[in-house]
Amino acid sequence: MDTLMLILAGMVTVGFWTFLLVQFLVERVIGKGEPAGNILFFKTTRQIGLFRTALYILFPLWGIYAGRISIVNQIILALFGFIAAHFLGLWILKKLRERWLEKFDDQLEEASRLIANSLRAGLGFMQAMEFVSQEMPSPLRDKFSDVITNVRLGMPVKDAMVELEKSVPESEELKNFTTAVVIQLQTGGSLAEVMDQVAKTIATRRRLRRRIQSLTAEGRLSAMVIVALPFFMAFMMNLMDKEYMRPMFEHWSGLLVWGVIIGLDALAWWIISKIVNIEV
């Protein structure tokens, strides 16, 4: 039984690292990778791939800390590390995207006010967009610069605004902004007043989101404590008495307990996240 598990785990491990190696070599041949998209810190998809690869390398090493255990158990612990690295990488990238989106929405409120003031000063809409793209930092500057480039290349303003909305599909504030601009350009009227109203709407939604975050902060903290507590207790008990914790790493029943702990932790995190994550 142990030999079969060793062969199976070895095949999975070799296949996984072969896939990573081939993917890395292909990216090296093609180029520097595509733009990473709407995310903080990472500029290209290669940087994201290298970051996740580093997690895949580092997390399985925790099995070595368990001490002198059989090769089969070390491979099983390494597989647990692969799984943890996979989901941790997804969670970190999701949080970086959320931070990017929050920064973008914050800048969009100020940009709407600047456009309104520029229109009142006598500038046209595209001139106001260009002025805002020069004054605002990234990420909003990059998105507005794309709109200006598309219009200069002959794309209608309506289509350019649609492309802007498609570039950040997660932002409800941007949808309100682009919809208001397209309708106002088609029907006429005071676009400056519309931009002021868009800015007020964005500010109201931001205050509501922050209010919800403050009310659900206890639930999010509880989720983190619940997930981290079993691993913290196991780490402290292993420091105090390694012989007492050795069956958790050497015997198949201990490894089964680890699997149950990870599964229940994931289930608890998912349930609490569904409760505290309220869409606005």
KOLKOL-937029 format. One record per atom (N, C-alpha, C): x, z, y. Coordinates in steps of 0.05 Angstrom, whole numbers, plus 32768, in hexadecimal, padded with zeros to 4 digits. Example, Ala and Ser with C-alpha at 12.3 -4.5 7.8 and 13.67 -1.06 7.14 Angstrom:
2
8108809C7F8E
80F6809C7FA6
8108809C7FBE
8101808E7FD3
8111808F7FEB
8102809D8001
END
This chain:
280
801180007FE8
800080008000
801180008019
802680118018
80388012802F
80477FF88034
804F7FEB801D
805D7FD1801F
804B7FBC802C
80317FBC8023
801E7FA9802E
801A7FAD804C
80177FC68054
80137FCC8070
802C7FC48080
80437FC98074
805C7FC18082
805E7FA38086
80577F948072
80587F778074
80447F6D8089
802B7F788088
80167F70809B
801E7F7680B8
80287F8F80BC
80307F9780D7
80477F8780E1
805A7F8180CE
80717F7080D6
80697F5480DE
80567F4880CF
804C7F2E80D6
803F7F2D80F2
802E7F4280F7
80217F448111
80357F478127
80497F588123
805D7F5D8138
806E7F43813E
80777F378128
80887F1E812C
80777F088139
805E7F058131
804D7EF1813D
80487EF6815A
80457F0F8162
80407F16817E
80587F10818F
80707F188186
80887F138196
808F7EF58196
80897EE78181
808D7ECA8181
807B7EBD8196
80627EC68198
80507EBB81AC
805A7EC081C8
80637ED981CE
806E7EDF81E8
80867ECE81EF
80987ECB81DB
80B07EBB81E0
80AA7E9E81E6
80977E9281D7
80907E7681DC
80837E7481F7
80717E8781FE
80647E868218
80787E88822F
808C7E99822C
80A07E9C8241
80B17E838243
80B97E77822D
80C97E5F822E
80B97E48823A
80A07E468234
808F7E30823F
808D7E33825E
808A7E4C8267
80897E518284
80A37E4A8291
80BA7E4F8283
80D47E49828F
80D87E2B8291
80CD7E1C827E
80D07DFF827F
80BE7DF38294
80A57DFC8296
80917DF182A9
80997DF782C5
80A07E0F82CB
80A77E1682E7
80A37E3482EC
809D7E3B8304
809B7E57830C
80807E638307
806D7E5482FD
80537E5F82F7
803F7E59830E
80267E5A8307
80117E55831A
800E7E6E832C
80017E6A8344
7FFC7E828355
7FEA7E968346
7FF07EAF834B
7FE37EC4833C
7FC57EC78344
7FBE7EBE835C
7FA37EC18365
7F9E7EDA8376
7F867EE48376
7F7E7EFA8387
7F877F15837B
7FA07F1B837F
7FAB7F348374
7FC27F3D8385
7FC57F578387
7FDB7F638396
7FF57F628385
800B7F628393
80267F658388
80307F4D8379
80217F428366
802A7F2B8356
80237F118364
80377EFF8367
80337EE68374
802E7ECF8361
80397ED08349
80367EBB8336
802C7EC6831B
80227EB4830A
80197EBC82F0
80317EC582DE
80487EBA82E4
80607EC282D4
80667EE082D9
80647EE982F2
80697F0582F8
80557F1782E9
803C7F0E82E8
80287F1E82D8
80307F1E82BB
80387F0782B0
80407F068294
80587F17828E
806C7F1782A0
80837F28829B
807C7F46829D
806A7F4D82B0
80617F6882B2
80547F728298
80417F61828E
80347F698275
80477F69825D
805A7F57825D
806E7F578248
807F7F718248
80867F7A8261
80947F948263
80847FAB8257
806A7FAB825C
80597FBF8250
80597FBD8232
80577FA58228
80577FA1820B
80717FAA81FE
80877FA9820D
80A17FB28202
80A47FD08204
809C7FDC821B
80A17FF88220
808E800B8210
80758004820E
806280168202
8067801B81E4
806E800681D4
8073800C81B8
808B801E81B3
809C802181C7
80B4803281C4
80AC805081C1
8093805781C9
808C807381C7
808B807C81A9
808880698197
80898070817A
80A4807B8172
80BA80738180
80D4807D8179
80D6809B8180
80C780A38195
80C880BF819D
80BC80D18188
80AC80C68176
809F80D78162
80B380E4814E
80CB80D9814D
80DE80E5813B
80E480D48123
80ED80E0810E
80F480D280F5
80DB80CE80E4
80CF80B880E6
80B880B180D7
80BD809780C8
80AB809080B6
80AF807880A6
80AC805F80B7
80B7804980AD
80B6803080BC
8099802780BF
8089802B80AB
806D802380AC
805F803180C3
8063804C80C5
8056805B80DA
8060805380F5
807A804D80F7
808580448111
8078802A8119
807480188106
80687FFE810D
804B80038115
803D80158108
8021801B810F
80208026812B
803280398131
80338044814C
803A802F8161
804B801C8159
80528006816C
80397FF58171
80297FF0815D
80117FE08160
7FFD7FEF8173
7FFB800A8170
7FEB80198183
7FF68016819F
8011801581A2
801D801181BC
80167FF681C7
80167FE181B6
800E7FC681BF
7FF27FC681CA
7FE07FD481BC
7FC37FD581C5
7FC17FE381DF
7FCF7FFA81E2
7FCE800981FB
7FDA7FF98212
7FF07FEB820D
7FFC7FDA8222
7FEA7FC4822A
7FDB7FB88217
7FC97FA2821E
7FB37FAC8231
7FA67FC1822A
7F907FCB823A
7F997FD78254
7FB17FE48254
7FBC7FEF826D
7FC37FD88280
7FCE7FC28276
7FD47FAB8287
7FBC7F9F8293
7FA67F9C8283
7F8D7F92828E
7F827FA482A4
7F847FBF829F
7F797FD282B3
7F897FD182CD
7FA37FCF82CB
7FB47FCF82E3
7FAE7FB582F3
7FAC7F9E82E6
7FA77F8582F4
7F8B7F868300
7F787F9282F3
7F5D7F9482FE
7F5E7FA58318
7F6C7FBB8317
7F6E7FCC832F
7F7C7FBE8346
7F917FAE8340
7F9F7FA08354
7F8D7F8B8361
7F7C7F7E8351
7F687F6B835C
7F547F79836D
7F4B7F908365
7F387F9F8375
7F447FA78390
7F5D7FB0838F
7F6A7FB783A9
7F6D7F9F83BB
7F747F8883AF
7F767F6F83BF
7F5B7F6883CB
7F467F6A83BC
7F2B7F6483C6
7F237F7783DC
7F297F9183D8
7F227FA583ED
7F317F9F8407
7F4B7F978405
7F5A7F90841C
7F4F7F77842A
7F477F64841A
7F3C7F4B8425
7F227F508433
7F117F608428
7EF77F668435
7EFB7F76844F
7F0E7F88844F
7F147F978468
7F1D7F84847E
7F2E7F718477
7F387F5E848B
7F227F4B8493
7F0F7F458482
7EFA7F328488
7EE87F3D849E
7EE47F57849E
7ED37F6384B3
7EE17F5F84CF
7EFA7F6684D0
7F097F6284E9
7F0A7F4484F1
7F0D7F3384DD
7F0F7F1684E3
7EF47F0C84EE
7EDE7F1684E4
7EC47F0E84EE
7EC17F16850C
7ECA7F2D8513
7EC87F36852F
7EDB7F248541
7EF37F1E8536
7F057F0D8546
7EFA7EF1854A
7EED7EE68535
7EE07ECC8538
7ECA7ECC854D
7EBA7EE2854C
7EA47EE4855F
7EAF7EE5857C
7EC47EF58580
7ECF7EF7859B
7EDC7EDD85A3
7EE97ECF8590
7EF57EB58597
7EE07EA0859E
7ECA7EA18591
7EB47E8E8597
7EA97E9385B3
7EA67EAD85BA
7E9C7EB485D4
7EB07EAB85EA
7ECA7EAB85E2
7EDF7EA385F6
7EE17E8585F9
7ED17E7585EA
7ED07E5985EE
7EDD7E4885D8
7EE97E5585C4
7EF57E4685AE
7EE07E3B859B
7EE77E25858D
7ED77E1B8578
7EDA7E2C855F
7EC97E27854B
7ECB7E378533
7EE57E348524
7EEF7E1B8521
7F087E178513
7F1F7E218523
7F1E7E20853D
7F337E2B854E
7F337E4A854A
7F1B7E568549
7F1A7E728544
7F257E7A8529
7F1F7E698515
7F2A7E6E84FA
7F497E6D84FA
7F547E598509
7F717E57850A
7F7D7E6E8519
7F707E77852E
7F7A7E8E853D
7F7A7EA7852B
7F657EAB851B
7F637EC28509
7F797EC084F4
7F7D7EA884E9
7F917EA584D4
7FAD7EAB84DE
7FB27EA784F8
7FCC7EAE8503
7FCF7ECB8509
7FB97ED9850F
7FBA7EF58517
7FB87F0884FF
7FA97F0084EA
7FA47F1284D4
7FBA7F1084BF
7FC07F2684B1
7FD47F24849B
7FC87F1A8481
7FD87F17846D
7FCE7F0F8453
7FBD7F278448
7FAA7F218437
7FA37F088429
7F907EF68439
7F837F00844E
7F6F7EF0845B
7F7C7ED8846A
7F947EDC8474
7FA27EC68481
7FA57EAE846F
7FAD7EB48456
7FB17E9E8443
7F977E8F843D
7F817E9D843A
7F687E908434
7F5E7E7F844C
7F607E8A8464
7F577E7B847B
7F6A7E638480
7F847E66847B
7F967E4F847E
7F8F7E39846B
7F857E3F8453
7F7C7E2A8441
7F647E1B844C
7F527E2A8459
7F3B7E1D8465
7F437E0A847B
7F557E13848C
7F5F7E0284A2
7F6D7DE98498
7F7D7DEC8483
7F8B7DD68477
7F777DC1846B
7F637DCB845D
7F4F7DB98452
7F407DA98467
7F397DB7847D
7F2A7DA98493
7F3C7D9484A0
7F567D9A84A4
7F687D8784B0
7F6C7D6F849E
7F697D738484
7F6C7D5C8471
7F537D4C846E
7F3E7D53847D
7F267D43847D
7F0E7D4F846F
7F117D678464
7EFA7D738457
7EE67D7E846B
7ECC7D7A8467
7EB87D858479
7EBA7DA4847A
7EB37DAF8490
7EB47DCD8493
7EA37DDA847E
7E8B7DCF8478
7E7A7DDB8464
7E887DDD8449
7E947DC78441
7EA27DC68427
7EBA7DD98426
7EC87DDA843D
7EDF7DED843F
7ED67E0A843C
7EBF7E118447
7EB57E2C8445
7EAC7E328428
7EA17E1D841B
7E997E2183FF
7EB27E2583EE
7EC77E1783F3
7EE07E1B83E4
7EEB7E3683E9
7EE97E408402
7EF27E5B8409
7EE37E7083F8
7EC97E6C83F6
7EB97E7F83E7
7EC07E7E83C9
7EC67E6683BF
7ECE7E6483A3
7EE97E71839D
7EFA7E7283B1
7F157E7D83AD
7F147E9B83AA
7EFE7EA883B4
7EFB7EC683B1
7EDF7ECB83A7
7ED87EC4838E
7EBD7EC68385
7EB37EE38383
7EC57EF78382
7EBC7F12837F
7EB27F1F8399
7EB87F1383B0
7EB27F1F83CA
7E967F1883D3
7E847F2C83D4
7E697F2883DF
7E6B7F2583FD
7E7E7F32840A
7E817F2F8427
7E887F13842F
7E9A7F07841F
7EA27EEB8425
7E8A7ED88421
7E797EDD840D
7E627ECD8409
7E4F7ECE8421
7E4C7EE7842C
7E3B7EEA8444
7E487EDB845C
7E627EDC845E
7E707ECF8474
7E6D7EB18472
7E737EA5845B
7E727E888459
7E567E7E845B
7E427E8C844F
7E267E848451
7E1D7E83846E
7E247E98847D
7E1C7E9A8499
7E287E8384A9
7E417E7D84A4
7E4F7E6784B3
7E427E4C84AC
7E3E7E468493
7E337E2C848B
7E177E288496
7E067E3D8494
7DEA7E3A849E
7DEA7E3784BC
7DFC7E4684CA
7DFC7E4584E7
7E077E2B84F1
7E1B7E1F84E3
7E257E0684EB
7E117DEF84E7
7DFF7DF284D3
7DEB7DDE84CE
7DD37DE084E0
7DCB7DF984E7
7DB37DFD84F6
7DB87E018514
7DD07E09851B
7DD67E0E8537
7DD07E2B853E
7DD67E328557
7DD17E4E8560
7DEB7E5B8568
7DEA7E75856D
7E017E848576
7E107E8E855D
7E267E818557
7E377E898540
7E457EA38546
7E4B7EA9855F
7E587EC28566
7E477EDA855E
7E2D7ED98564
7E1B7EEE855C
7E197EF1853E
7E197EDB8530
7E187EDC8513
7E317EE98508
7E487EE38514
7E617EF0850B
7E617F0E8510
7E567F168527
7E537F32852C
7E427F408517
7E2C7F33850F
7E1A7F3E84FB
7E277F3F84E0
7E377F2B84DA
7E467F2B84C0
7E597F4284C0
7E677F4784D6
7E7A7F5D84D7
7E6C7F7884D4
7E557F7B84E0
7E467F9484DD
7E3D7F9884C0
7E347F8284B3
7E2B7F848497
7E427F8C8485
7E5A7F80848A
7E717F878479
7E797FA4847D
7E787FAE8496
7E7E7FCA849C
7E6A7FDD848E
7E517FD6848F
7E3D7FE68482
7E417FE88464
7E477FD18457
7E4B7FD1843B
7E657FE08433
7E797FDF8444
7E927FEE843F
7E8C800C8440
7E7D80158454
7E7780318456
7E67803A843D
7E54802A8435
7E448031841D
7E5580338404
7E6880208401
7E7A802183E9
7E8B803A83EA
7E9680418401
7EA780598403
7E97807283FE
7E7E80728406
7E6C80898401
7E67808C83E3
7E63807583D5
7E5F807683B8
7E79807F83AA
7E8F807683B3
7EA9807E83A7
7EAE809C83AA
7EA680A783C1
7EAA80C483C4
7E9780D483B2
7E7F80CA83AE
7E6C80D8839D
7E7380D5837F
7E8080C08378
7E8780BC835C
7EA480C38355
7EB280CF8369
7ECF80D68364
7ED280E9834E
7EC080FD834C
7EC281118336
7EBF8104831B
7EAD80F18318
7EAA80E382FF
7EC280D382F7
7ECF80C5830A
7EE780B68304
7EFE80C982FC
7F0080DF830A
7F1580F38303
7F1080FE82E7
7EF7810382E0
7EF1810D82C6
7EF980F982B0
7EF580DF82B6
7EFC80CB82A3
7F1B80CB829E
7F2A80CD82B3
7F4780CD82B0
7F5180E682A1
7F4480FD82A6
7F4C81168298
7F458114827B
7F2D810A8275
7F2581088259
7F3780F58249
7F3F80DF8255
7F5080CC8247
7F6D80D78244
7F7780E48258
7F9380ED8257
7F9781078247
7F8281188245
7F8581328239
7F8F8132821D
7F848122820A
7F8F812281EF
7FAC811B81ED
7FB5810781FC
7FD180FF81FB
7FE381148208
7FDA8121821D
7FEA8136822A
7FED814E8217
7FD78155820A
7FD8816C81F7
7FEB816581DF
7FE9814C81D5
7FFB814581BF
8018814581C8
801E813C81E0
8039813C81EA
8044815981ED
8034816B81F8
803C818781FC
8040819581E1
802E819081CE
8030819D81B4
8049819281A5
804F817981A9
8067816D819C
8080817981A8
8080817F81C2
8097818C81CE
809B81A881C4
808581B781BF
808781D281B7
808D81D58199
808281C38189
808681C6816C
808381AA815F
809A819C815B
809981818150
809081818133
809781968124
808F81978108
807181998106
806481A78118
804781AA8117
8039818F811C
8045817F812E
803981658134
8043814E8123
805681538112
8062813D8102
804D812F80F1
803A813D80E4
8026812E80D4
8015811A80E5
8013811F80FF
8004810C8110
801280F18112
802C80F1810C
803B80D8810E
804480CD80F3
804580DF80DF
805080D680C5
803B80D080B0
802580DF80B1
801080DB809C
7FFB80C880A6
7FEF80B98092
7FDB80A5809A
7FC380B280A7
7FBC80CB809F
7FA580D880AB
7FAA80DE80C8
7FC380E580CF
7FC980EA80EB
7FC780D180FC
7FD180BB80F1
7FCE80A280FF
7FB180998102
7FA180A080ED
7F84809A80EF
7F7880AB8106
7F8180C48109
7F7780D5811F
7F7E80C8813A
7F9780BE813C
7F9F80B08155
7F8C8099815B
7F86808A8147
7F738073814B
7F58807C8154
7F4E80928149
7F34809D8151
7F3580A7816E
7F4B80B48175
7F4F80BF8190
7F4F80A881A4
7F5E8093819F
7F5F807C81B1
7F43806F81B4
7F36806C819D
7F1B805F819E
7F07806F81AE
7F07808A81AA
7EF4809B81B8
7EFB809C81D6
7F15809D81DC
7F1E809C81F8
7F1480838206
7F17806C81F8
7F0E80538204
7EF080528208
7EE1805D81F4
7EC4805F81F7
7EBC8071820E
7EC980888211
7EC3809A8227
7EC8808E8242
7EDF80808244
7EE68072825D
7ED2805D8264
7EC9804E8250
7EB680388255
7E9B8044825E
7E9180598251
7E7880658258
7E7880718274
7E8D8080827B
7E8F808C8295
7E92807682AB
7EA1806182A5
7EA4804C82B8
7E8A803E82BE
7E79803B82AA
7E5F802F82AE
7E4D804182BF
7E51805A82BE
7E41806D82CD
7E49806E82EB
7E64806F82EF
7E6D8073830A
7E71805A831A
7E738043830D
7E778029831B
7E5C801E8323
7E568022833C
7E3C80198347
7E418001835A
7E347FEB8353
7E367FD38363
7E277FD5837D
7E337FCC8393
7E277FCD83AD
7E207FB183B6
END
